[in-house]
Amino acid sequence: MTFNRDFETLIAVILMRYVLKSTFYVALCLSLLPFAANAIVYKCDVNVGPKTGSAITDLYFLTYDADAKTLFVEDGLIQYFNKEQPMQANIFKDTEAQLAFSWRVNAKDIKNQRTQLEFNAVFYRQTNEFALSGQAHGYVNKYNARGTCALAQ
């Protein structure tokens, strides 16, 4: 089974609407304000291309609170499907070297068909590298991308 073209079209529209506009970046920054004062916010730039799939965006924000052991993820896809709110990730590895986590986004394509997008990511703390993969539930296509993270300014 191949990836649903209607879903890819919807994702492309979302990315044009939310990622390419400067208001998206303002909304991201403002939405991060309610987190704890000791939370660390990373801005992750991802290299996207034809092999990364349309569900992986080029910009992610990670808000990590070591004391509370929580991580929130935000990108254009999450902004669109999660009512402009960051999404809490499931941390499954938290060491000095890396932070590995996953999250799921409930989405609909342009024909109003529901699907769940599953993402796994690793932030390598010593090198600031970021690797992630994504897959729509029920489809065989799996997309991967890499990038780098820096403290958000």
Secondary structure, 3 states (H helix, E strand, C coil): CCCCHHHHHHHHHHHHHHHCCHHHHHHHHHHCCCCCCCCEEEEEEEECCCCCCCCCCCEEEEEEECCCCEEEEECHHHHHHCCCCCEECEEEEECCCEEEEEEEEEEECCCCCEEEEEEEEEEECCCCEEEEEEEECCCCCCEEEEEEEEECC
